[in-house]
Amino acid sequence: MNSLEEKFNHLVTGITRTRRVEAASSYSLKLVGLSEIKAGSNVRSYESDVFTASGYQWRLILYPLGNDNDAQFIELSTLKDQKNGYAVKDTCTFGVDIAILKPAEKLETVTFLHNPPNNKFTWKIFHFSNLSDQEFVLSDQFLAGQRYWKIRVDPKREREGVYILFPKPICQTVLSPAVYVMFKLKIRNQLNGNHIERTVVTVRGHGVPKLITQKDLYDKSKGFLVKDTIILEVEMLCMSQTQVISK
């Protein structure tokens, strides 16, 4: 017998004893007249009627006096002794729970891409002061990894800041797989190298709510708004890529 067969037989014949209130889920067999089963009688085995469980047909086979080919489930003397609670009024009930686990119908594979292809995007926003009354402005979509993204800027002045929201994939639905993203968001200083940048790690997040204050943005000496233009850059450092296939 090979090791696989040994493991299978161990699983089949292994006995675990637990207490439960619920009746058997697949089939039950009531045995009446338990005391009449004695050594030397002709009741060697009993096969139940056919029953269906988990898409297959089965029979429950009882060996009241034992079976040399299988491990003993319970001693007949133990079963008959009413003090043990198995037999009541010379009657006992055997139950069967059959569960066949089906293989998974789908396989989800998630891959983490570090520095994915086309991971940098630059957005120049011209005539920025003319956008101060708009709720938000969206960039053109850009491809990073295998997904399309957009940057959203909320330029309304009473919000006391320029809000850069999390770049979200186009046509994302509530049931879409969660996307892990680590990205760097930057507003360029056009006079010197003192750029403002933030690195964000998020899953369906909202990015950087206040990348720069309105005061610093509109201060011409700061160098972020030059000729009424700001320059934003996003660099996708890492992102998850999910694929779900049916087996």
N, C-alpha and C positions, 0 to 999 in steps of 0.2 A: 504494500500500500504506500503510495507516495505521500509526501508531506501535505499536499493540498487536500487529498482525501481525508487524511487524519484530522486536519483542521476542520473540514466540513462535518465529519462525524462528531467531533467534539462539540460543535455548535448545535448539531441536531439533538444529541443525547444529553447535553448539559441541562441540569435541573436547577431552577431558582425558585425558592419558596417565598411567596408574598401573600399578604392578606388584602382582599378587595371586597367591595360590596356589589359592584356592577356585575351583571350577568355576562356570560360569554358573548362575544360579538359575532361569531361566525356560525356556531352550531352548539347545541346542547343535547346530551343523551342522558335520560334518567333510567337508572337501573333499580328495579323493584324486586324484592326477595333476595336481598344480599346474603342473608344467612343460609340460603339453600346452596350457595356455591361452596363446595367442599372438595378437598383433595380426593382424587379418584373419580370425580364426576366427569361427565362428557362435555362440560362447558369449557372447552379449551380456548376458544376465541369467539368473539362476536363482532361482526361487521355492521356498522350503522348503514342507514339509507344514504344514498348519494346526496351531497349538498354542494352548493356553489359558493365559492368565496374568492375574491380577488381575480375573477375571470376564469377560474379553473374549477373542476369538479373533484370532490374528495370523498373519502370515507374515513370514519373514525373506527379504528380497530382496537378492541379491548382484549387483553389476555388476563383473565381473572386469576389464573394459576401461574402466571409468569411466562416469559418467552426468553429462551436461551440466547436469542440473537440481539436482544435490545436490553438496555439498562432498565432496571426496575424503577418504576415511577413511585410506587407506594406499596408497602407490605399489605397483604390481604387482611392480616390480623389487625393491623393499625386502622385500616379502612373500616372494618366491622365494629371496632370498639366505639360505641356511641359517645364515650367520654371525650373522644378526640374531635367530635363535631362534624366528621365527614358524612356519617350515616345518621339519618333521623327516621324513626319508624321503619327500619329495615330498608331504607331507600337512600340512594346517593345519586348525585348528578355530576356528570363529567362535561366540561365545556371546552370549546376550541376557539382560539383567537388566531386567525391567519392574516398576516399582513405581508404582502410582497412589495418591496420598494421598487418603484419604477425609476429608471435613469432620468436625470434632469433633461428637460426638453430644450433648455437654452444654456449656452456657455457665454459668460461675459469675460472679456479680456481687457484689462486696463494696463496701459503702457505709459510710463512717465518719460516725457521727452525733455531733455535738457538742451537749451539753446536750439530750439526747433528751427527748421528752414524758414527764411524770410521773417525772422523774429523782431525786426526793427521797423518802426514806422514813424515818420515825421509829418506833423500837421502844422502848416502855417495858416493862421487865422488873420485875414486882412480886414481892415476897417472894423476893428474890434469894438471901438467906442460906439459904433452904430448898433451893436447887438445888446446894449445894456438893458433894454426892456424885454428881451426875449427870455422865455422860460428856460430854453436849452438850445444848444446847437450840436448837431451830429457831424462827425467826420465822414469821409468816404469809408467804405468798408475796406479792410485789408486782410490779406491771407497770412496766417501764421500757423505753422504746423499743417493740419488738414481742416482748419476751421476759419470761418470769416468772423471778423470782429469790427467793432466801432468804438470810438471814443466819444463821450458826451461831456460837454462843458455847459455849466449853468452860469451865465454871465450876469444875472440880475443883481444890481448893486445892493439892494436892501438885504441881500443874504450875507453881506460883508465878507465875501470871498469868492473865489472861482472854484467851483466844485468839479472835480474830475471823477466821474463815475466809472465803475468797473466795466471794462469792455466786454460786452456779452455777445455770444454767437448769434448770428441772424436766425430768425424763426425758431428760437428756443421755446419749448413748451414746458408746462409744469412737470410732465412726466419724462423729460429729457434726463439722461444720466448727469449726475453732478460732475462739475468740471473743476479740478484742482488747478489753480494758476498761481504762479509766482512771477510778478512782473515789476519792472522799474519804470516809474513815471517821472518825467522831467519837464520843467519849463526852463527854456534856455535864457541865459543872460547874454544879451546881444552886444554888451559893451565890454565884458570881461568873462572870465571863466567861472564866475561864482553862480553856477546854476543851482536851482532848487530841485531836488529829486527825492522820491520816496520809493522804497521797496515794499511791496504788498504781497502777502500770501493770503489767499482767500478761496472759498468754495461758494459759488453763487453769491459772491460778496458785492460790496459797493465801492471798492477802491478807496480813493483818497478824497474825503469830503472837503478839505480845505488845503489845497496845495500852496496857495499864496493868498495873502490878504489883499483886499481892494486897495488899501493904503500903499502897500509896497508895489502892487501892480501898476498903479497910475502915477507913481513917483518916477518921473523921467530920469532922475539921477540913478535909479536902481538898475535900469537897463533891461527890464523884462518886456516893456511895451515900447517899441521903437517904430516910428513912422506908422503908428496905429496898428501894429502887427505884433502878435505873440507867436512863439514857436514852441510847440509841444512835441515831446518825443516819448514813445513807449517802446520798451524792450521786453519781450517775453522771455523770461529766464527758464521757466519750467512749466509744463502743462501736462495734464493727463489726457490720454486719448483712449476712448472706450469703444469697443466693438462687441456687439451682441449677435450671436449666430444661433440658428436653430439646428439642433443635432438631427 
